[in-house]
Amino acid sequence: MKKILVIHGPNLNLLGKREPEVYGKMTLKDINARISSAAKARGATVKFTQTNSESGIVDALQGVMGWADGIILNPGAFTHYSYVIYDAVLACGVPTIEVHLSNIYKREEFRRKSLVAPGCVGQITGFGYRSYLLALSAFLDT
């Protein structure tokens, strides 16, 4: 049974309210329910965490060492400037897939660069809540 940690970064607790034209109308609870259902159907265990702090993401990455087979990480705005999250992804040694609800490459210039992605096994962006499901499938299909 594979074990996956899903880390939701800053402001994702506001999904459904915050810029629904960009991030959709689903809440974080809705997205987690879809991920849980998909994981259960495939015989996987999934845990969730959401934090609005950079240190919270680092703590979650470090805390999963020895437990998780994979990490699905949406670092939010930290994507674009956090070397510490990049370092933590590498340090934890757990394969990580960076995900984004919106297509960061079709947005403002500053959002088109990810400092985290080079530490990850892959990146999925622009498929709304399905970005998480695609990442889950990537882990479970290997």
N, C-alpha and C positions, 0 to 999 in steps of 0.2 A: 504494500500500500504506500503510494507516494504521499509525501507531506509537503504542502505548499503554504508559504506565508505571503499574504497580500498586505502591502504597506501603502496606505493612502496618505499623501502629504498634505500640505497646507491648503486650506479653504475647501477641500473636498467634502468636509462636513456640511457645507452649504449647497451641495448639489441639489438641483430642483428649484432653488431660489436664485442662485447666482448665475447671471447671464445664461438663461436657458437656451437662447439662440446659438450660443457657442458650445455649452456643455450638456445640453439636453434637459429634459424635465424629470428624469429619474433621480430619486434620492440615493444617497450612499447606502441606505438600508436596502433599497430595491436592488441596487447593483450587487451588494453582498449576497442577497438572497439568490440571485441568478447564478453567481459564482458557486455558492454552496450547493445548489441543486445540480449544476453541471459536474462538480467534483464528486458529489455523492453518487451520481449515476455512473461515474467511472471508477468508483471504489477508492477515491483519494480523500485525504484529510486536508482541510484548509482552515487556517487561522487568519484573523484580520486584526489590523491595528490602523488607527488614524491619528495623526499628530500634526499640529501646526508649527512644530519646532524642528529645526535642523538636528538638534541633539536627540530628539525623540526618534528620528529616522535612524541615526547612528546607533542608538541604544537597541532599536528593534533589529537592525542588521547584526549587531554583535550578539544579541541574545538568542538568535536562531541557530547559531553555530552548533553543529552536532545533532540538530533536530530536523531541519528542513532539507528536502531534496531540491527545492527551487524557491525562488522569491520573485514575486510579481510586484514591481515597484513603480508607483506614480509619484515622483518627487515634486510635482507641481512646479512652482516658480524656482525652486532650488535647482531644477534641471539646468538652468542657464548660468549658474554662478557658483555652485557648491563643489569645490574640490574635496571637502571633507566627506561628502557623501560618496563621491567617486572612490576615495581612499577606503572608506568603510566597505563598499561593495567588494573591492579587491581583497581587503583584509579578512572578510568573513569566509571567503572561499566557497560560497554557495552560488551555483549558477543563478543569475538574475536576468530578468527581462524587464526593460523599462517600457512602461505603457503611458499613453496619453489619450484622453477622450477626443480632443480636437487634433487636427492635423497641424502640428507646430510649424511645419514648413510652409504653410499658407497664411501664417499670421504675421505679427509684427516682426521686424528684423531681429530684435534681441531674442525672440523665442525660437529662432531657427537654429540655434547652436545648443547642443547638449554636452555638458562637461561630464555627465554621468554615463552616457551611452558607451564610450570606449571601454568601460569596465564591465559591461554587460555582455551576455551571449547574443542579445538581440534587442530590437526596439520595435514596438508596434504603436502606431499613432494614427489617429483620425477615424476610427471606427466606433466612436462613442463607447458605450458600455461593452460592446463586443470586443474592444481592444483587450480587455481583461480575459474574456473567454478564449480569444485566440492565443493569448499567452498561456493560459491553463492547458489548452489543447497541445501546444508546443511541448510543454513539460510532460504531459501524460502520454503523448504519442512516441516518446523516445524510450 
